[in-house]
Amino acid sequence: MRKTLVILTASAASVLALAAPAVAAPTDDTVVTFTIGTANLDITAPPAVNLGSAFAGQTLTGQIGPVTVNDQRAALSATWTATVTSTAFTTGGAGPAETIIPGLVDYWSGPATATTGTGTFVPGQLTSAQAVPLNLPRTAFSKTSGSGNNTATWNPTIDIQIPDAAVAGTYEGVITHSVA
């Protein structure tokens, strides 16, 4: 009987051990961090363009080629504004008859020819009717909403009003696009 009692006691202890709730294992947390890299906000434009020729008193019109803003900042608010300015166009000794002032150079961006990313891309001057003289910095294009990386490309047109008093020669000036 003693043997039976020992076996029953041992069996009951085993059942209780199996039915007892498990003890929670100790825990430990690991904080995980990482960085999403950021790059730059850049603008590129053609290094040079030849618009051809015209006579004094005429208007010379031409596109300067694709201008592209490349925004790789991965920003939560990825907005930017591209501006455009112009120097005077000169020939020879850059005297009054050899100079076309920036106020005689009209610019319009036209629509975007390509975009990537999300947000709203806004041309500075959608049509020739909205052309602006480059006698002061003008908005060429902008991105007014959106986040993350993005690009925008446009092919702006310029009109150069050649004064009646302009002398013959090859005129050179600089149109500068910048972005911030």
C-alpha positions as CSV (number, residue, x, y, z in Angstrom):
1,M,0.0,0.0,0.0
2,R,2.9,2.2,0.7
3,K,4.2,1.6,-2.7
4,T,0.9,2.6,-4.2
5,L,0.7,5.7,-2.1
6,V,4.2,6.8,-3.2
7,I,3.3,6.2,-6.8
8,L,0.1,8.1,-6.5
9,T,1.9,11.0,-4.8
10,A,4.6,11.0,-7.5
11,S,1.9,10.9,-10.2
12,A,-0.1,13.8,-8.6
13,A,3.1,15.9,-8.3
14,S,3.8,15.3,-12.0
15,V,0.3,16.3,-13.0
16,L,0.5,19.5,-10.9
17,A,3.9,20.3,-12.4
18,L,2.6,20.0,-15.9
19,A,-0.6,22.0,-15.1
20,A,1.2,24.8,-13.3
21,P,1.5,28.0,-15.3
22,A,4.8,28.6,-17.1
23,V,7.1,31.3,-15.7
24,A,7.7,34.1,-18.2
25,A,11.2,34.3,-19.6
26,P,13.1,37.5,-18.9
27,T,12.8,40.0,-21.8
28,D,15.2,42.7,-23.2
29,D,14.6,45.3,-25.9
30,T,16.9,46.4,-28.7
31,V,16.6,49.9,-30.1
32,V,17.2,49.7,-33.8
33,T,18.2,52.8,-35.7
34,F,19.2,53.6,-39.3
35,T,19.6,56.6,-41.5
36,I,18.1,57.3,-44.9
37,G,20.8,59.2,-46.7
38,T,20.2,62.6,-48.3
39,A,21.8,64.1,-51.3
40,N,21.6,67.5,-52.9
41,L,19.2,69.8,-54.6
42,D,20.8,70.5,-58.0
43,I,20.0,72.2,-61.3
44,T,21.5,71.5,-64.7
45,A,21.2,73.5,-68.0
46,P,22.9,73.3,-71.3
47,P,26.4,74.8,-71.2
48,A,25.8,76.7,-74.5
49,V,23.3,77.3,-77.3
50,N,23.5,79.2,-80.6
51,L,20.1,80.8,-81.4
52,G,21.1,81.6,-85.0
53,S,21.0,85.1,-86.4
54,A,18.7,88.0,-87.0
55,F,18.8,91.7,-88.1
56,A,18.7,94.9,-86.0
57,G,15.1,95.7,-85.2
58,Q,14.0,92.0,-85.2
59,T,13.2,89.5,-82.4
60,L,15.3,86.4,-82.2
61,T,13.4,83.4,-80.6
62,G,14.7,80.1,-79.5
63,Q,14.7,77.4,-76.9
64,I,17.8,77.0,-74.8
65,G,17.5,73.3,-74.2
66,P,16.4,71.2,-71.2
67,V,16.8,72.5,-67.7
68,T,16.4,69.9,-64.9
69,V,16.0,70.2,-61.2
70,N,17.1,67.0,-59.4
71,D,16.0,67.0,-55.7
72,Q,17.6,64.0,-53.9
73,R,17.1,65.5,-50.4
74,A,14.4,62.9,-49.5
75,A,12.6,65.7,-47.6
76,L,9.3,65.5,-45.9
77,S,8.4,68.8,-47.5
78,A,10.3,68.6,-50.8
79,T,9.5,72.1,-52.2
80,W,11.8,74.3,-54.2
81,T,11.9,77.3,-56.5
82,A,14.1,77.6,-59.6
83,T,15.0,81.2,-60.6
84,V,16.5,82.6,-63.8
85,T,18.5,85.7,-64.5
86,S,20.4,87.1,-67.5
87,T,23.4,89.2,-68.1
88,A,23.5,91.7,-70.9
89,F,24.4,90.4,-74.4
90,T,27.4,92.1,-75.8
91,T,29.8,92.1,-78.8
92,G,33.0,94.0,-79.5
93,G,33.8,96.5,-76.8
94,A,30.3,96.3,-75.2
95,G,29.5,99.9,-76.0
96,P,25.9,101.1,-76.0
97,A,25.3,100.0,-79.7
98,E,27.1,96.7,-78.8
99,T,24.9,95.8,-75.8
100,I,21.5,94.2,-75.5
101,I,20.3,94.8,-72.0
102,P,18.5,92.0,-69.9
103,G,15.3,93.9,-70.1
104,L,15.1,93.1,-73.8
105,V,15.4,89.3,-73.1
106,D,12.0,87.7,-72.4
107,Y,11.8,84.2,-70.9
108,W,9.1,81.6,-70.5
109,S,9.5,78.2,-69.1
110,G,6.7,76.4,-70.9
111,P,5.2,73.2,-69.3
112,A,7.3,70.5,-67.7
113,T,8.6,68.0,-70.3
114,A,9.2,65.4,-67.6
115,T,8.7,65.0,-63.8
116,T,9.2,62.3,-61.3
117,G,8.1,62.0,-57.7
118,T,5.0,63.3,-56.0
119,G,3.7,66.8,-55.6
120,T,2.7,69.8,-57.6
121,F,5.1,71.2,-60.3
122,V,4.4,74.7,-61.4
123,P,5.8,76.4,-64.5
124,G,6.9,80.0,-64.0
125,Q,5.4,81.1,-67.3
126,L,3.3,78.4,-69.1
127,T,2.9,80.2,-72.4
128,S,4.6,82.9,-74.5
129,A,1.8,85.3,-73.4
130,Q,3.2,85.1,-69.9
131,A,6.9,85.7,-70.9
132,V,8.8,88.0,-68.5
133,P,11.9,90.2,-69.1
134,L,15.0,89.1,-67.4
135,N,15.9,92.5,-66.0
136,L,15.6,90.9,-62.5
137,P,15.5,87.4,-61.1
138,R,12.3,85.5,-62.2
139,T,10.7,82.3,-61.1
140,A,11.4,79.7,-63.8
141,F,9.7,76.7,-62.2
142,S,8.7,75.5,-58.7
143,K,7.5,72.6,-56.8
144,T,4.9,73.6,-54.3
145,S,4.0,70.4,-52.5
146,G,5.0,66.8,-52.1
147,S,7.7,64.8,-50.3
148,G,10.7,62.6,-51.2
149,N,13.0,62.6,-54.2
150,N,11.8,64.3,-57.4
151,T,12.9,65.8,-60.7
152,A,11.4,68.3,-63.1
153,T,12.6,69.2,-66.6
154,W,11.5,72.0,-68.9
155,N,12.7,73.5,-72.2
156,P,12.5,77.3,-71.8
157,T,12.2,79.8,-74.7
158,I,13.8,83.2,-74.9
159,D,13.0,86.2,-77.1
160,I,15.8,88.7,-77.6
161,Q,14.5,92.0,-78.9
162,I,17.3,93.4,-81.0
163,P,17.4,97.2,-80.9
164,D,17.4,99.1,-84.2
165,A,20.7,100.7,-83.2
166,A,22.5,97.3,-82.6
167,V,25.6,96.8,-84.6
168,A,26.5,93.6,-86.4
169,G,28.5,91.0,-84.5
170,T,28.3,87.9,-82.5
171,Y,26.6,88.7,-79.2
172,E,27.2,86.6,-76.0
173,G,25.5,86.7,-72.7
174,V,24.8,84.3,-69.8
175,I,21.4,83.0,-68.7
176,T,21.7,81.6,-65.2
177,H,19.3,79.1,-63.6
178,S,19.5,78.5,-59.8
179,V,17.4,76.5,-57.4
180,A,16.7,76.7,-53.6
